[in-house]
Amino acid sequence: MNNFTTDLIEALAKKQDIKEVFRKHLETAINQLLKHELTAFLDYEPYDREGFHSGNSRNGYYDRTFKTEYGELQLRIPRDRNGKFKQQTIAPYKRSNDTLEQFVIHLYEKGITTSEIAHLIERMYGHHYSKQTVSNLTQLVSEDVKAFHERKLEKRYVCIYLDATHIPIRRQTVQKEAVYIAIGITEEGNKEVLDFTIAPTESAHVWEELIQRLHERGVENVLLFISDGLLGMTDSIHRVFPKAKHQVCCVHVARNISSKVRVKDRAAILDDFKAVYQAKDREEAVKALENMQNNWGKSYPRVIESVLNHQQLLTFYDFPASIRRSIYSTNLIEAFNKEIKRYVKRKEQFPNEESLERFLVTRFLEYNHKFSLRCHRGFEKAKSELIQMFETIER
């Protein structure tokens, strides 16, 4: 330790790289430890006469490199004559320490590409990691993917948000595919990503399969599903959860209205529609719809008719007032999807479906950990009412 302190002070005084001091002393320490490990195994010191007729003896060394955050170590692994000695200092076949592996995985979780990670490792630690090596390390996340899909879910969810985002993936050619994502909120107000699936396009049939898997993994009752206006969604939901209600995203409806009216009328008609989903209660919302019809029914009859025919437009008014701002749209899950796409932009594309799944699960696990003990806004206040709603549908 005295030599280490002296070398460290000298390196600091000469403004040298102190990582080399750590690397050199770590290399020396591990090599010494390996020698002592063999001595303990043989039960006699080098050149000790007691070992002459012990039936086993030292048999040289073999060289091995080991990568650490301080640089590459040159290790000399001792051997015994009988080949029975198994050193425990360095795991067999392991060529780097866990710090580096965890660092690589952490960078991967943040959306850094495998080529960028390899470049960073070489610049920071002075040894080369190929893109394939980095990719092999990130495959450790594959176990998390399987566990994520198979974990047991809660029996009750107040609401489940359904939304798909599109991400480039290579299947011979590169094309954007739909990533179906479901986020649930429990009666305690905790949010979590429940499941996901990947398909070339978005359809109600694939959504039904995902919802069915949620049921198979333990979900017994859901009060409300929130999604965009994809055709057939209500039927798909009710085939699995017949007692659940369905809310179509009011923001999606507003976007649809905006695309079908003249630019000069957009602000006014959208203000009228905003009064519908920001009303005090259902009765006031119905009056706002009537007002919207009176103002715009003649100018845009088909637009107004489509709004009035949305049977799932005002479903959220059946729920406590404190949570309505959270359930009239899919904004909650869309904000999360935008965050995912922000990380995806760094990767440009995924070489296969497994690579995309590994990336997604790292994001989902981080999200679930972050919100596992947080109560979403308004749910604590509405808890008793929500429990009563569950008891009603379970009778």
C-alpha positions as CSV (number, residue, x, y, z in Angstrom):
1,M,0.0,0.0,0.0
2,N,2.9,2.3,0.7
3,N,4.2,1.7,-2.9
4,F,0.8,2.4,-4.2
5,T,0.5,5.7,-2.3
6,T,4.0,6.7,-3.5
7,D,3.2,5.9,-7.1
8,L,-0.1,7.7,-7.0
9,I,1.4,10.9,-5.5
10,E,4.2,10.8,-8.1
11,A,1.7,10.4,-10.9
12,L,-0.4,13.3,-9.6
13,A,2.7,15.5,-9.3
14,K,3.8,14.7,-12.8
15,K,0.2,15.1,-14.1
16,Q,0.3,11.5,-15.5
17,D,-2.7,9.3,-16.0
18,I,-3.5,7.8,-12.6
19,K,-5.6,5.0,-14.2
20,E,-2.3,3.4,-15.2
21,V,-1.2,3.4,-11.5
22,F,-4.5,1.7,-10.5
23,R,-4.1,-0.8,-13.4
24,K,-0.6,-1.7,-12.6
25,H,-1.2,-2.3,-8.8
26,L,-4.5,-4.1,-9.5
27,E,-2.6,-6.4,-11.9
28,T,0.1,-7.1,-9.3
29,A,-2.4,-7.7,-6.5
30,I,-4.5,-10.2,-8.5
31,N,-1.4,-12.1,-9.7
32,Q,-0.2,-12.3,-6.1
33,L,-3.7,-13.5,-5.0
34,L,-3.6,-16.2,-7.6
35,K,-0.3,-17.5,-6.4
36,H,-1.5,-17.6,-2.7
37,E,-4.7,-19.4,-3.9
38,L,-2.6,-22.2,-5.4
39,T,-0.4,-22.3,-2.2
40,A,-3.5,-22.8,-0.1
41,F,-4.7,-25.5,-2.5
42,L,-1.4,-27.4,-2.3
43,D,-1.0,-26.7,1.4
44,Y,2.7,-25.9,1.2
45,E,4.9,-22.9,0.2
46,P,7.0,-22.8,-2.9
47,Y,10.3,-24.8,-2.5
48,D,9.0,-26.2,0.8
49,R,10.5,-29.7,1.3
50,E,7.0,-30.9,2.6
51,G,5.8,-30.7,-1.0
52,F,8.4,-33.1,-2.5
53,H,6.3,-36.2,-1.9
54,S,2.8,-34.7,-1.7
55,G,1.7,-36.2,-4.9
56,N,1.0,-32.8,-6.6
57,S,3.1,-29.7,-7.4
58,R,3.2,-26.4,-9.2
59,N,3.3,-26.7,-13.0
60,G,4.0,-23.2,-14.4
61,Y,1.4,-20.6,-15.6
62,Y,-0.7,-19.7,-18.6
63,D,-1.3,-16.1,-19.6
64,R,-4.7,-14.5,-19.7
65,T,-5.9,-10.9,-20.3
66,F,-8.7,-9.4,-18.3
67,K,-10.4,-6.1,-19.2
68,T,-11.3,-3.6,-16.4
69,E,-12.3,0.0,-16.2
70,Y,-8.6,0.8,-15.5
71,G,-7.3,-0.9,-18.6
72,E,-6.3,-4.4,-19.7
73,L,-4.6,-6.7,-17.0
74,Q,-2.0,-9.3,-18.0
75,L,-2.6,-12.2,-15.6
76,R,-0.6,-15.3,-15.0
77,I,-2.9,-18.2,-14.0
78,P,-0.9,-20.8,-12.0
79,R,-1.4,-24.6,-12.7
80,D,-0.8,-27.7,-10.7
81,R,0.7,-31.0,-12.0
82,N,-2.5,-33.0,-11.5
83,G,-4.7,-30.4,-13.2
84,K,-7.1,-30.3,-10.2
85,F,-6.6,-26.7,-9.2
86,K,-9.5,-24.4,-10.1
87,Q,-8.8,-20.7,-9.2
88,Q,-11.7,-18.7,-7.8
89,T,-10.3,-15.2,-8.2
90,I,-11.5,-14.7,-11.8
91,A,-14.5,-16.5,-13.2
92,P,-13.8,-19.1,-15.9
93,Y,-13.9,-17.8,-19.5
94,K,-14.7,-14.3,-18.2
95,R,-12.7,-11.6,-20.0
96,S,-14.0,-8.5,-18.4
97,N,-15.3,-7.4,-15.0
98,D,-19.0,-6.8,-14.2
99,T,-18.5,-3.0,-14.1
100,L,-17.7,-2.9,-17.8
101,E,-20.6,-5.2,-18.6
102,Q,-23.0,-3.1,-16.6
103,F,-21.7,0.0,-18.2
104,V,-22.3,-1.4,-21.6
105,I,-25.8,-2.4,-20.7
106,H,-26.5,1.0,-19.2
107,L,-25.4,2.8,-22.3
108,Y,-27.5,0.4,-24.4
109,E,-30.6,1.2,-22.2
110,K,-30.0,4.9,-22.9
111,G,-30.3,4.3,-26.6
112,I,-26.6,4.4,-27.6
113,T,-25.8,2.3,-30.6
114,T,-23.5,-0.7,-30.4
115,S,-20.9,0.9,-32.6
116,E,-21.0,4.1,-30.5
117,I,-20.6,2.0,-27.3
118,A,-17.6,0.1,-28.7
119,H,-16.0,3.5,-29.6
120,L,-16.6,4.9,-26.1
121,I,-15.2,1.8,-24.4
122,E,-12.0,2.1,-26.5
123,R,-11.6,5.8,-25.8
124,M,-12.3,5.6,-22.1
125,Y,-10.6,2.3,-21.1
126,G,-8.1,1.8,-23.9
127,H,-9.1,-1.6,-25.1
128,H,-11.2,-2.6,-28.2
129,Y,-14.7,-3.9,-28.0
130,S,-16.2,-5.0,-31.3
131,K,-19.8,-4.3,-32.2
132,Q,-20.5,-8.0,-32.0
133,T,-19.0,-8.2,-28.4
134,V,-21.2,-5.3,-27.3
135,S,-24.2,-6.9,-28.9
136,N,-23.5,-10.2,-27.1
137,L,-23.4,-8.4,-23.8
138,T,-26.7,-6.7,-24.4
139,Q,-28.2,-10.1,-25.0
140,L,-28.1,-10.6,-21.2
141,V,-31.2,-8.5,-21.3
142,S,-33.0,-11.3,-23.2
143,E,-33.8,-13.0,-19.9
144,D,-35.5,-9.8,-18.7
145,V,-37.6,-9.9,-21.9
146,K,-38.9,-13.4,-21.1
147,A,-39.6,-12.5,-17.5
148,F,-41.4,-9.3,-18.4
149,H,-43.8,-11.2,-20.7
150,E,-44.5,-13.9,-18.1
151,R,-44.7,-12.0,-14.8
152,K,-48.0,-12.1,-12.9
153,L,-50.1,-9.0,-13.1
154,E,-52.6,-7.4,-10.6
155,K,-56.2,-8.6,-10.5
156,R,-57.6,-5.1,-10.8
157,Y,-56.8,-2.1,-13.0
158,V,-58.8,1.1,-12.9
159,C,-57.7,1.9,-16.5
160,I,-55.5,0.5,-19.2
161,Y,-54.1,2.8,-21.9
162,L,-53.6,1.2,-25.3
163,D,-51.5,2.9,-28.0
164,A,-49.1,1.9,-30.8
165,T,-45.9,3.6,-31.9
166,H,-44.0,2.9,-35.0
167,I,-40.3,2.0,-35.0
168,P,-37.9,1.0,-37.9
169,I,-36.9,-2.7,-37.8
170,R,-35.0,-4.9,-40.3
171,R,-36.7,-8.0,-41.7
172,Q,-34.5,-8.4,-44.9
173,T,-35.6,-4.8,-45.6
174,V,-36.1,-1.9,-43.1
175,Q,-39.6,-0.8,-42.4
176,K,-41.5,0.9,-39.6
177,E,-43.6,-1.6,-37.6
178,A,-46.2,-1.1,-34.9
179,V,-45.2,-1.6,-31.3
180,Y,-48.4,-2.2,-29.3
181,I,-48.0,-1.0,-25.7
182,A,-50.4,-1.3,-22.7
183,I,-50.0,0.8,-19.6
184,G,-52.2,0.2,-16.6
185,I,-53.1,2.1,-13.4
186,T,-54.1,0.1,-10.3
187,E,-56.7,1.2,-7.7
188,E,-53.7,2.4,-5.6
189,G,-52.7,4.8,-8.4
190,N,-49.5,3.0,-9.5
191,K,-48.6,3.0,-13.2
192,E,-46.8,0.2,-15.0
193,V,-46.2,-1.1,-18.6
194,L,-48.2,-4.3,-18.6
195,D,-47.2,-5.8,-21.9
196,F,-46.2,-5.1,-25.5
197,T,-46.1,-6.9,-28.9
198,I,-44.7,-6.1,-32.3
199,A,-46.5,-6.4,-35.7
200,P,-46.1,-4.9,-39.2
201,T,-49.4,-2.9,-38.9
202,E,-51.9,-1.8,-36.2
203,S,-55.2,-3.8,-36.0
204,A,-57.9,-4.5,-33.5
205,H,-57.2,-8.2,-33.9
206,V,-53.6,-7.9,-32.6
207,W,-54.9,-5.7,-29.8
208,E,-57.4,-8.4,-28.8
209,E,-54.6,-10.9,-28.6
210,L,-52.6,-8.6,-26.3
211,I,-55.6,-8.0,-24.1
212,Q,-56.3,-11.7,-23.9
213,R,-52.7,-12.3,-22.7
214,L,-53.3,-9.7,-19.9
215,H,-56.3,-11.7,-18.8
216,E,-54.3,-15.0,-18.9
217,R,-51.6,-13.4,-16.7
218,G,-54.0,-12.6,-13.9
219,V,-56.0,-9.5,-14.8
220,E,-59.6,-10.2,-13.8
221,N,-61.3,-6.8,-13.9
222,V,-60.7,-3.5,-15.7
223,L,-63.0,-0.5,-15.3
224,L,-61.9,1.4,-18.4
225,F,-59.8,1.0,-21.5
226,I,-58.6,4.2,-23.2
227,S,-57.5,4.1,-26.9
228,D,-57.6,6.0,-30.1
229,G,-60.5,5.6,-32.5
230,L,-59.2,2.4,-34.3
231,L,-62.2,0.6,-35.8
232,G,-63.3,-2.5,-33.9
233,M,-61.5,-1.7,-30.6
234,T,-64.7,-1.7,-28.5
235,D,-65.7,-5.2,-29.7
236,S,-62.2,-6.5,-29.1
237,I,-62.1,-5.2,-25.6
238,H,-65.6,-6.6,-24.7
239,R,-64.8,-10.0,-26.0
240,V,-62.2,-10.4,-23.3
241,F,-63.5,-8.0,-20.6
242,P,-67.3,-7.7,-21.2
243,K,-67.9,-5.5,-18.2
244,A,-65.1,-3.0,-19.0
245,K,-65.9,0.4,-20.4
246,H,-64.2,2.0,-23.4
247,Q,-63.1,5.7,-23.8
248,V,-62.0,7.0,-27.2
249,C,-59.2,9.5,-27.0
250,C,-60.8,13.0,-27.2
251,V,-57.5,14.5,-28.4
252,H,-57.6,12.1,-31.4
253,V,-61.1,13.2,-32.1
254,A,-60.0,16.8,-32.0
255,R,-57.2,16.1,-34.5
256,N,-59.7,14.4,-36.8
257,I,-62.0,17.4,-36.6
258,S,-59.1,19.8,-37.3
259,S,-58.1,17.9,-40.4
260,K,-61.6,18.1,-41.9
261,V,-62.4,21.8,-41.4
262,R,-61.1,25.0,-43.0
263,V,-58.1,26.7,-41.4
264,K,-60.1,29.8,-40.6
265,D,-62.6,27.7,-38.6
266,R,-60.3,25.4,-36.8
267,A,-59.6,27.5,-33.6
268,A,-63.3,28.2,-33.1
269,I,-64.6,24.7,-33.7
270,L,-61.9,23.2,-31.5
271,D,-62.7,25.6,-28.7
272,D,-66.3,24.4,-28.9
273,F,-65.2,20.8,-28.8
274,K,-62.8,21.5,-25.9
275,A,-65.9,22.6,-23.9
276,V,-67.2,19.1,-24.4
277,Y,-64.4,17.2,-22.7
278,Q,-63.6,19.9,-20.1
279,A,-67.2,20.2,-18.8
280,K,-68.0,19.9,-15.1
281,D,-70.2,16.8,-15.7
282,R,-71.9,14.7,-18.4
283,E,-75.0,17.0,-18.4
284,E,-72.8,20.1,-19.1
285,A,-70.9,18.1,-21.8
286,V,-74.1,17.1,-23.6
287,K,-75.1,20.8,-23.7
288,A,-71.7,21.7,-25.1
289,L,-72.2,19.0,-27.8
290,E,-75.6,20.6,-28.7
291,N,-74.0,24.0,-28.8
292,M,-71.3,22.6,-31.2
293,Q,-74.0,21.1,-33.4
294,N,-75.9,24.4,-33.5
295,N,-72.8,26.4,-34.4
296,W,-71.3,24.0,-37.0
297,G,-73.9,21.5,-38.1
298,K,-74.8,23.3,-41.3
299,S,-71.2,24.1,-42.3
300,Y,-69.7,20.7,-41.5
301,P,-72.6,18.2,-41.2
302,R,-70.5,15.0,-41.6
303,V,-67.9,16.2,-39.1
304,I,-70.5,16.9,-36.5
305,E,-72.4,13.7,-37.2
306,S,-69.2,11.6,-36.7
307,V,-68.6,13.4,-33.3
308,L,-72.2,12.8,-32.2
309,N,-72.0,9.1,-33.2
310,H,-69.0,8.4,-31.0
311,Q,-70.7,6.3,-28.3
312,Q,-67.4,6.2,-26.3
313,L,-66.8,9.9,-26.3
314,L,-68.2,10.8,-22.9
315,T,-67.5,7.5,-21.0
316,F,-64.9,9.2,-18.7
317,Y,-67.7,11.2,-17.1
318,D,-68.9,8.0,-15.4
319,F,-65.7,8.2,-13.3
320,P,-64.7,10.3,-10.3
321,A,-64.0,14.0,-11.2
322,S,-60.5,13.9,-9.7
323,I,-59.2,11.4,-12.4
324,R,-61.1,12.6,-15.5
325,R,-58.2,14.8,-16.7
326,S,-56.1,11.6,-16.8
327,I,-58.6,9.4,-18.6
328,Y,-60.3,11.5,-21.4
329,S,-57.3,10.9,-23.7
330,T,-54.3,8.7,-24.3
331,N,-51.9,11.6,-23.5
332,L,-50.3,9.6,-20.7
333,I,-49.1,6.7,-22.9
334,E,-48.4,8.9,-25.9
335,A,-45.9,11.0,-23.8
336,F,-44.2,7.8,-22.9
337,N,-44.1,6.6,-26.5
338,K,-42.5,9.9,-27.6
339,E,-39.8,9.4,-25.1
340,I,-39.1,5.9,-26.5
341,K,-38.9,7.4,-30.0
342,R,-36.5,10.0,-28.8
343,Y,-34.1,7.2,-27.8
344,V,-34.9,5.2,-31.0
345,K,-33.7,8.1,-33.2
346,R,-30.1,7.5,-32.0
347,K,-30.3,3.9,-33.2
348,E,-31.8,4.6,-36.6
349,Q,-33.0,1.0,-37.0
350,F,-32.9,-2.4,-35.2
351,P,-31.3,-5.4,-36.9
352,N,-34.0,-7.8,-35.8
353,E,-37.1,-8.2,-33.6
354,E,-35.1,-9.6,-30.6
355,S,-32.9,-6.5,-30.6
356,L,-35.9,-4.2,-30.5
357,E,-37.5,-6.2,-27.7
358,R,-34.4,-6.0,-25.6
359,F,-34.3,-2.3,-26.0
360,L,-38.0,-1.8,-25.2
361,V,-37.9,-3.9,-22.1
362,T,-35.0,-1.9,-20.6
363,R,-37.1,1.2,-21.1
364,F,-40.3,-0.5,-19.7
365,L,-38.5,-1.8,-16.6
366,E,-37.1,1.7,-15.9
367,Y,-40.6,3.2,-16.2
368,N,-42.1,0.6,-13.9
369,H,-39.4,1.0,-11.3
370,K,-39.9,4.8,-11.4
371,F,-43.7,4.7,-10.9
372,S,-44.1,1.6,-8.8
373,L,-44.5,3.5,-5.6
374,R,-46.0,6.8,-6.9
375,C,-49.7,7.5,-6.9
376,H,-50.9,9.1,-10.1
377,R,-52.6,12.4,-9.8
378,G,-56.2,12.3,-8.5
379,F,-56.3,8.5,-7.8
380,E,-55.7,8.7,-4.1
381,K,-58.7,11.0,-3.7
382,A,-60.9,8.7,-5.9
383,K,-59.8,5.5,-4.3
384,S,-63.0,4.7,-2.3
385,E,-65.2,5.4,-5.3
386,L,-63.1,3.3,-7.5
387,I,-63.2,0.4,-5.1
388,Q,-67.0,0.7,-5.0
389,M,-67.1,0.5,-8.8
390,F,-65.0,-2.7,-8.8
391,E,-67.4,-4.2,-6.2
392,T,-70.4,-3.3,-8.4
393,I,-69.1,-5.2,-11.5
394,E,-67.8,-8.1,-9.4
395,R,-71.3,-8.9,-8.0
